[in-house]
Amino acid sequence: MTTNQARPTSRPQRGRDDVLVDAGWLREHLHDPGIRLVEVDVTAAAYDTGHIDGAVLWNVYTDLKDAHYVTVDAGSFEQLVRRSGISADSIVVFYGYAAAMGLWLLELFGHRDARVLDCSREEWLAAGGTLTRATAPIAVTGYLLGAESDLIRADLARVESAIDDPTVALVDVRSDAEFRGDAFWPSGGAEPGGRAGHVPTATHVPLDSLQDERGRFVDAAALRRAFAQLDLSGAGPVITYCTIGGRASTAWFALTHLLGRPGVAVYDGSWAEWGRTAATPVARC
């Protein structure tokens, strides 16, 4: 991805009602032929225990990232999308731990209609939804994804250049322990050869308050309070990062689609790349 040229900092955003679906809507449309369901998580444990009927699993560590935590290339992602039965006119509904990461990836390659289920697994069941362990055969499609957009993705070089650029907001959405440098991984673990800490000049905005106890995104006023450290009325570049891109994508989703903030990109390499790259500067506090 080119890093030495100016980037547009805005693109059309869809509103809250266009990107969030509730349990009632999904129950009503679950078996519509144009709906595809994808559970996104870091293991298969929850999916294997019980998933929404018709859903496929995207495992972050085996489907979306390679062995070095690098996001899979466009060709590999296109094959995953095809195997998932997704076509250009599909309405794709994501749920699970890293639902927003799935939506971000589809939007990265120009898919028109991807949404997030706005509730937890428990809330889905409480609302009359059901889970199954059965997996139905999926018809593979011939979907040709569009070209990758550099509007919503940032690479390491772009983050490096942002450190000394006061017009760019770097936003670290990890836990306090990760930001301080007490842990490399969200589990609290260290990484052999990796360095814990944060990108210099990054603002720390942990994501604890973006969703309520039902797993629903809080309203716009509460989201604005959560992101109060950012200039939400501006259009200057914002780059979010976490460890592997899941939480960063959730922040991007909330800022872009729920608050209408333009110019937000995800550094999908995140700390798994930055903290394991010897030449990158690391701050601790």
VENQUIVEN-V379441 format. One record per backbone hydrogen bond with DSSP energy under -0.5 kcal/mol. NH is the residue of the N-H (numbers start at 0). CO is the residue of the C=O. E is the energy in kcal/mol with one decimal. If there is no record, write none. Layout:
# VENQUIVEN-V379441
nh:NH co:CO e:E
nh:NH co:CO e:E
This chain:
# VENQUIVEN-V379441
nh:17 co:14 e:-1.3
nh:18 co:14 e:-0.9
nh:18 co:15 e:-0.8
nh:19 co:15 e:-1.7
nh:20 co:115 e:-2.3
nh:25 co:21 e:-2.1
nh:26 co:22 e:-2.5
nh:27 co:23 e:-1.9
nh:28 co:24 e:-1.9
nh:29 co:25 e:-1.2
nh:31 co:28 e:-2.2
nh:34 co:31 e:-1.7
nh:35 co:90 e:-2.5
nh:37 co:92 e:-2.4
nh:38 co:55 e:-3.1
nh:39 co:37 e:-0.5
nh:39 co:94 e:-2.6
nh:40 co:38 e:-0.5
nh:40 co:57 e:-1.7
nh:47 co:43 e:-2.9
nh:48 co:44 e:-1.7
nh:49 co:45 e:-1.8
nh:50 co:131 e:-2.9
nh:54 co:51 e:-2.4
nh:55 co:36 e:-1.9
nh:57 co:38 e:-3.1
nh:58 co:56 e:-0.6
nh:59 co:40 e:-2.9
nh:59 co:57 e:-0.6
nh:61 co:58 e:-0.6
nh:62 co:58 e:-3.6
nh:63 co:58 e:-1.3
nh:64 co:59 e:-1.2
nh:65 co:69 e:-2.3
nh:68 co:65 e:-2.1
nh:71 co:63 e:-2.1
nh:76 co:72 e:-2.4
nh:77 co:73 e:-2.5
nh:78 co:74 e:-1.9
nh:79 co:75 e:-1.9
nh:80 co:76 e:-2.6
nh:81 co:77 e:-2.4
nh:82 co:78 e:-2.6
nh:83 co:79 e:-1.3
nh:84 co:81 e:-1.8
nh:85 co:80 e:-1.9
nh:89 co:86 e:-1.8
nh:90 co:33 e:-3.1
nh:91 co:89 e:-0.7
nh:91 co:112 e:-2.2
nh:92 co:35 e:-2.8
nh:92 co:90 e:-0.6
nh:93 co:91 e:-0.6
nh:93 co:114 e:-3.0
nh:94 co:37 e:-1.9
nh:97 co:39 e:-2.0
nh:98 co:95 e:-1.4
nh:100 co:97 e:-0.8
nh:101 co:97 e:-1.3
nh:102 co:98 e:-1.8
nh:103 co:99 e:-2.8
nh:104 co:100 e:-2.2
nh:105 co:101 e:-2.1
nh:106 co:102 e:-2.7
nh:107 co:103 e:-2.4
nh:108 co:104 e:-1.1
nh:108 co:105 e:-0.5
nh:109 co:106 e:-1.9
nh:110 co:105 e:-2.5
nh:114 co:91 e:-3.2
nh:115 co:18 e:-3.1
nh:116 co:93 e:-2.9
nh:117 co:20 e:-3.3
nh:117 co:115 e:-0.5
nh:118 co:116 e:-1.5
nh:119 co:213 e:-2.5
nh:123 co:119 e:-2.2
nh:124 co:120 e:-1.9
nh:125 co:121 e:-2.3
nh:126 co:122 e:-1.7
nh:127 co:124 e:-1.7
nh:128 co:123 e:-2.6
nh:131 co:50 e:-2.9
nh:139 co:137 e:-0.6
nh:140 co:81 e:-1.4
nh:144 co:142 e:-0.7
nh:145 co:108 e:-1.9
nh:148 co:107 e:-2.1
nh:153 co:265 e:-2.6
nh:158 co:154 e:-1.9
nh:159 co:155 e:-2.7
nh:160 co:156 e:-2.2
nh:161 co:157 e:-1.2
nh:162 co:158 e:-1.0
nh:162 co:159 e:-0.8
nh:164 co:161 e:-1.6
nh:165 co:163 e:-0.7
nh:167 co:164 e:-1.9
nh:168 co:236 e:-2.5
nh:169 co:167 e:-0.6
nh:170 co:168 e:-0.5
nh:170 co:238 e:-3.2
nh:171 co:169 e:-0.5
nh:171 co:202 e:-3.0
nh:172 co:170 e:-0.6
nh:172 co:240 e:-2.3
nh:178 co:174 e:-2.4
nh:179 co:175 e:-2.8
nh:180 co:176 e:-1.3
nh:181 co:176 e:-2.5
nh:182 co:176 e:-1.0
nh:183 co:188 e:-1.9
nh:184 co:188 e:-2.3
nh:187 co:184 e:-2.3
nh:193 co:190 e:-2.7
nh:194 co:274 e:-2.5
nh:196 co:177 e:-0.6
nh:197 co:282 e:-2.5
nh:201 co:198 e:-2.1
nh:202 co:169 e:-3.2
nh:204 co:171 e:-2.7
nh:204 co:202 e:-0.7
nh:206 co:172 e:-0.8
nh:209 co:206 e:-1.8
nh:211 co:215 e:-2.8
nh:214 co:211 e:-2.0
nh:217 co:209 e:-2.5
nh:222 co:218 e:-2.3
nh:223 co:219 e:-2.5
nh:224 co:220 e:-1.7
nh:225 co:221 e:-2.0
nh:226 co:222 e:-2.0
nh:227 co:224 e:-1.4
nh:229 co:226 e:-2.1
nh:231 co:229 e:-1.3
nh:233 co:230 e:-0.6
nh:237 co:262 e:-2.4
nh:238 co:168 e:-3.0
nh:239 co:264 e:-2.6
nh:240 co:170 e:-2.2
nh:248 co:244 e:-1.8
nh:249 co:245 e:-1.5
nh:250 co:246 e:-2.1
nh:251 co:247 e:-2.4
nh:252 co:248 e:-2.7
nh:253 co:249 e:-2.4
nh:254 co:250 e:-2.8
nh:255 co:251 e:-3.1
nh:256 co:252 e:-2.2
nh:257 co:252 e:-1.0
nh:257 co:253 e:-0.8
nh:258 co:253 e:-1.2
nh:260 co:254 e:-3.1
nh:261 co:259 e:-0.6
nh:264 co:237 e:-2.8
nh:265 co:151 e:-2.4
nh:266 co:239 e:-3.0
nh:267 co:153 e:-0.6
nh:267 co:265 e:-1.2
nh:270 co:241 e:-1.9
nh:271 co:242 e:-2.6
nh:272 co:268 e:-1.4
nh:272 co:269 e:-1.2
nh:273 co:269 e:-2.8
nh:274 co:270 e:-2.2
nh:275 co:272 e:-0.7
nh:276 co:273 e:-1.3
nh:277 co:275 e:-0.6
nh:279 co:276 e:-1.4
nh:282 co:197 e:-3.1
nh:284 co:179 e:-1.4
